[in-house]
Amino acid sequence: MNIREKLIEFIKHPRVPYFILRRVKNISVPIARFLQYGKSNLNTKKYWDLSWTQRIKDENSENRYLDLRKKICQIIKRDSNVLDVGCGSGMFMKMLRTELNCSCTGIDISDVSIDCARSRGFKGYITKLPVLPAEILKNKYDAITILETLEHLDHPGKALIALREIMDSEGILIITVPNNCMPPSEIDEHQQIFTIESLSSLVNHYYKVDMADVVDSGGIEYILLKASFLLKD
């Protein structure tokens, strides 16, 4: 048994309570996760395949996003060509198609979620950000949505750079993330925590931030940010 295996076995011992993990988290969240799970970032294909297998069975699992998604539908223009990044089961794309007659394509890390999105009649591609599928790179999109996704990424800036290349010069980028809540120390699948100021500062490196606001949806506050194409110098 190597050192890593010994550490994992030690931390899982029934006489070693989770107060040890909590103490380690105060020093380093990635180390605490590694000790508990054997990896510092849980956002793998396997993790999300299991998560979406469970969510798809629960028809009410996405109800908490309803108010937030209604706000987004007020921003996106009718008949837009939309790329939904981290599309999940395709429920938001379904709303865009029904209410705004949008043509939607989704990308996600999970086979299960993409299979579900395809079953709803959408184009869907499996990828792990910041890599974009070749089929996506051929297109320019009127709107790109990346909802409750940036907080899961180790390097969100890299994803924003990649998405910039497929955004129409007249297009918009819409981002939502939890508002200064659900930090990595509390939510194991989260890698980032954002405020309006920190998210706007990040996005402003690659786009022009047009609007950033806080929206309550399902009892949780989210940041809703809209950005437009920023011409390169």
Buried (B, 14 or more C-beta within 10 A) or exposed (E): EEEEEEBBEEBEEEEEEEEBBEEBBEEEBBBBBBBBEEEBBBBBBEBBBEBBEEBBEEEEBBEEBEBBBEBBBEBBEEEBBBBBBBBBBBBBBBBBBEBBEBBBBBBBBBBBBBBBBBEBEBBBBBBEBBEBEEEBEEEEBBBBBBBBBBBBBEEBBEBBEBBBEBBBEEBBBBBBBBBBBBBBEEBBBBBBBBBBEBBBEBBEEBBEBEEBEEBEBEEBEBBBBBBBBBEEE
